[in-house]
Amino acid sequence: MQKLLFLVHRIPFPPNKGDKIRSFNLLKKLAKDYQVFLGGFIDDEQDWQYVHEIQKICSQCCFLPLDPLKSKLKSLKGFLHNQPLSIPYYENKAMKEWVEGAIKDNSIERVVVFSSAMAQYVDPEWSAHKLIDFVDVDSDKWQQYSKGKPWPMSWVYRREGEQLLGYDRSIAKYFNSSIFVSEQEAELFKTLAPELAEKITHIENGVDTDYFDPELDHDTPYLESEQVIVFTGAMDYWANVDAVSWFAHEVFPKILQYHLNARFYIVGARPSEAVKALERIEGVHVTGSVKDIRPYLRYAGLAVAPMRIARGVQNKVLEAMAMEKHVVVTTPAIEGIREWQHVDVVVEDDAGKMAQIIRDHLNSHQEASSFSKKNRECIKIHYSWESNLQRIEQLLEMNTIKV
């Protein structure tokens, strides 16, 4: 069995947020075909309890602690060295030494990097076949952030976008393949780095439809009288914070005005102070971390993903569809998701029109929750991890493409 080095910026377990869902399923696929040597960081003390879960499927692991506050301070070196701030953020001498030792001592023939910040540990001269999963075009996301922030943060985010694009283009040159989460993301990077077009491809996300199955038995977390609109996601992530804040302030009051039993549930770990403050709005509930998001999806009237800043594929939309939920989204939340025009997903960016769409849905579905067989069928056909990740093996066995 060939040996493979897998570098990831955050421990890929538990698979309870976007990057961890993708990196964990990628790891499971790699572990079937290779002996995996995994290196990564742990930035949440709660995640140390899961190390043994990853050790079960890897030949060797190196997990190092990452203190977010100290790393933010360390990232300021990027201003001095003309780097994106994410590079010194993840810079670590012990990780560098472990990676070099793993390569030297184990005759590793394949290298997979998840997130461009981890590419700093890969020597371009290594003869190993190298693949990088960028997931999203993060440089463009930083540019989006810059438009919504006052100076000086607008300048900081704009600079990060510019620096990160330059860095991503430079490292992609010495990887055999560069992967993105959707065809749209891959095409965007091709326009930004046309010299690398032949090495750029995409592998879509998936959903575990056995796990996200509305037929499984769960107790409802809601009151019987409530007409629930649900949002799921990590609630310390600025794009999610922005999304629920906009919906709670601009859309939900227009719904509550006509549906007194309407409730907006924000379900996700680590809610920021801004998210917690939304509970002051009538009908808004912030759950914080929950043991299982499936009951919150299963018994909701519909799910929303009102993202105003987004890149790639939104797992929250795929998971809601797998649970047969009707979904209302903004344009950025649906980019990268195939076949949405043929299922029960409605796209609207105007607050007033979105509120009307949801009011109409609540009027026509008087029961506490409603279901869409079409949405689940779409996920089963197009978003199977098993079928989508078959492409990984092909890419890892391809010959080097020189640029």
Residue pairs with C-beta under 8 A, 6 or more apart in sequence:
1 33
1 34
1 35
2 33
2 34
2 35
2 109
2 110
3 34
3 35
3 37
3 59
3 106
3 107
3 108
3 109
3 110
4 30
4 34
4 35
4 36
4 37
4 108
4 109
4 110
4 111
4 112
4 396
5 36
5 37
5 38
5 39
5 99
5 102
5 103
5 108
5 110
5 111
5 112
5 128
6 27
6 30
6 36
6 37
6 38
6 39
6 58
6 112
6 114
7 38
7 39
7 40
7 99
7 111
7 112
7 113
7 114
7 118
7 119
7 121
7 122
8 23
8 27
8 38
8 39
8 40
8 114
8 115
8 118
9 19
9 40
9 41
9 90
9 114
9 115
9 117
9 118
10 19
10 20
10 23
10 40
10 41
10 42
10 43
11 20
11 40
11 41
11 42
11 47
11 50
11 51
11 54
11 63
12 20
12 23
12 24
12 26
12 27
12 40
12 54
12 114
13 20
13 24
13 47
13 50
13 53
13 54
14 20
14 24
14 47
14 50
14 53
15 21
15 24
15 25
16 269
17 233
17 234
17 237
17 269
18 234
18 314
18 315
19 114
19 115
19 135
21 205
21 315
22 114
22 133
22 135
22 181
22 205
22 315
23 114
25 206
25 385
25 389
26 112
26 114
26 133
26 389
26 392
27 36
27 38
27 54
27 57
27 58
28 57
29 385
29 389
29 392
29 393
30 36
30 112
30 392
31 57
31 58
33 393
34 110
35 59
36 57
36 58
36 59
37 58
37 59
37 60
37 61
37 102
37 106
37 108
38 54
38 58
38 60
38 61
38 62
39 61
39 62
39 63
39 95
39 98
39 99
39 102
39 121
40 62
40 63
40 64
40 118
41 63
41 64
41 65
41 66
41 90
41 92
41 95
42 48
42 51
42 63
42 64
42 65
42 66
43 65
43 66
43 67
43 68
43 71
48 63
51 61
51 63
54 61
54 63
55 61
60 102
60 106
62 95
62 98
62 102
64 92
64 94
64 95
66 90
66 92
71 89
71 90
72 89
74 88
74 89
74 91
75 85
75 86
75 87
75 88
75 89
76 85
76 88
77 83
77 88
78 84
78 85
78 86
78 87
78 88
78 89
78 163
79 85
81 88
82 163
83 163
83 167
84 160
84 163
84 164
84 167
85 160
85 163
86 116
86 117
86 160
86 164
87 117
87 120
87 167
89 117
90 117
90 118
90 120
91 120
95 121
96 121
99 121
99 122
100 123
102 108
103 123
103 126
103 128
108 128
109 128
109 129
110 128
110 129
110 130
110 131
110 396
111 122
111 126
111 128
111 129
111 130
111 131
112 130
112 131
112 132
112 133
112 396
113 119
113 122
113 130
113 131
113 132
113 133
113 175
114 132
114 133
114 135
115 133
115 134
115 135
116 132
116 134
116 138
116 164
116 167
116 168
116 171
119 132
119 171
119 175
122 130
122 171
122 174
124 173
124 174
129 176
129 396
129 397
129 398
129 400
130 174
130 175
130 176
131 175
131 176
131 177
131 178
131 179
131 392
131 395
131 396
132 171
132 172
132 175
132 177
132 178
132 179
133 179
133 180
133 203
134 168
134 172
134 178
134 179
134 180
134 185
134 189
135 179
135 180
135 181
135 185
135 312
136 180
136 181
136 185
136 311
136 312
137 180
137 185
137 188
137 189
137 192
137 311
137 312
138 164
138 168
138 311
139 160
139 161
139 162
139 164
139 165
139 168
139 192
140 161
140 165
140 188
140 192
140 311
141 161
141 239
141 309
141 310
141 311
142 157
142 158
142 160
142 161
142 164
143 157
143 158
143 161
144 309
144 311
145 157
145 161
145 238
145 309
146 153
146 154
146 155
146 156
146 157
146 158
146 161
147 154
148 242
148 308
148 309
149 157
165 192
168 189
168 193
169 192
169 193
169 195
169 196
172 178
172 193
172 196
172 199
172 200
173 196
173 403
175 199
176 199
176 395
176 398
176 400
176 401
177 199
177 200
177 201
177 395
177 398
177 401
178 189
178 196
178 199
178 200
178 201
179 186
179 201
179 202
179 203
179 395
180 186
180 189
180 200
180 201
180 202
180 203
180 312
181 202
181 203
181 204
181 205
181 312
181 313
181 336
182 202
182 204
182 312
182 313
182 335
182 336
182 337
183 202
183 336
184 335
184 336
185 202
185 311
185 312
185 336
186 200
186 201
186 202
189 196
189 200
190 196
190 197
190 200
193 200
195 403
196 403
198 401
198 403
199 401
199 403
201 391
201 395
203 388
203 389
203 391
203 392
204 313
204 336
204 338
204 382
204 383
204 388
205 313
205 315
205 318
205 383
205 385
205 388
206 318
206 383
206 384
206 385
206 386
206 387
206 388
206 389
207 315
207 318
207 319
207 321
207 322
207 379
207 383
207 384
207 385
208 385
209 322
209 376
209 379
209 380
209 384
211 294
212 294
212 297
212 319
212 322
212 323
213 322
213 323
214 298
214 323
214 324
214 371
214 376
216 294
216 298
218 292
218 294
218 295
218 298
218 299
219 295
220 295
220 298
220 299
220 368
221 287
221 290
221 295
221 296
221 299
222 228
222 263
222 265
222 299
222 300
222 368
224 368
225 261
226 261
226 262
226 263
226 368
227 259
227 261
227 262
227 263
227 301
227 362
227 368
228 262
228 263
228 265
228 299
228 300
228 301
228 368
228 369
229 252
229 255
229 262
229 263
229 264
229 265
229 300
229 301
229 302
229 303
229 304
229 358
230 264
230 265
230 267
230 296
230 297
230 300
230 302
230 303
230 304
230 320
231 240
231 243
231 244
231 247
231 264
231 265
231 266
231 267
231 268
231 303
231 304
231 305
231 306
231 316
232 267
232 268
232 293
232 296
232 297
232 303
232 316
232 319
232 320
233 240
233 243
233 267
233 268
233 316
234 240
234 268
234 269
234 270
235 241
235 244
235 266
235 268
235 269
235 270
235 271
235 272
235 275
235 286
235 288
236 269
236 270
236 271
236 272
238 309
239 307
239 308
239 309
239 310
240 268
240 307
241 272
241 274
241 275
242 307
242 308
242 309
243 305
243 306
243 307
243 308
243 309
243 330
243 333
244 266
244 275
244 278
244 306
245 274
245 275
245 278
246 306
246 308
246 351
247 264
247 304
247 306
248 264
248 266
248 278
248 281
248 284
249 281
250 351
251 306
251 351
251 354
251 355
251 358
252 262
252 264
252 281
252 283
252 284
252 355
253 281
253 282
254 351
254 352
254 355
254 356
254 359
255 262
255 355
255 358
255 359
255 362
256 262
256 282
256 283
258 359
259 359
259 362
262 283
262 362
263 283
263 284
263 285
264 283
264 284
264 285
265 285
265 287
265 296
265 300
266 275
266 278
266 284
266 285
266 286
266 287
267 287
267 290
267 293
267 296
268 287
268 288
268 289
268 293
269 288
269 289
269 290
270 288
270 289
271 286
271 288
275 286
276 286
278 284
278 286
279 285
279 286
287 296
290 296
293 319
294 323
297 303
297 319
297 320
297 323
297 325
298 323
298 369
299 368
299 369
300 325
300 369
301 326
301 361
301 362
301 365
301 368
301 369
301 370
302 325
302 326
302 327
302 328
302 358
302 361
302 365
302 370
303 316
303 317
303 320
303 325
303 326
303 327
303 328
304 327
304 328
304 329
304 358
305 314
305 316
305 317
305 320
305 327
305 328
305 329
305 330
305 333
306 328
306 329
306 330
306 333
306 354
307 314
307 329
307 330
307 332
307 333
308 330
308 332
309 332
310 332
310 333
310 335
312 335
312 336
313 336
313 337
314 329
314 333
314 334
314 336
314 337
317 327
317 329
317 333
317 334
317 337
317 345
318 337
318 379
318 383
320 327
320 375
321 327
321 343
321 345
321 372
321 375
321 376
321 378
321 379
322 375
322 376
322 379
322 380
322 383
323 376
324 371
324 372
324 373
324 375
324 376
325 371
325 372
325 375
326 344
326 345
326 346
326 361
326 365
326 370
326 372
326 375
327 344
327 345
327 346
327 375
328 345
328 346
328 348
328 354
328 357
328 358
328 361
329 345
329 346
329 347
329 348
330 347
330 348
330 349
330 354
331 347
331 349
334 340
334 345
334 347
337 345
338 382
339 378
339 382
340 347
340 378
342 374
342 378
343 372
343 374
343 375
343 378
344 372
344 374
344 375
345 375
346 357
348 354
348 357
361 370
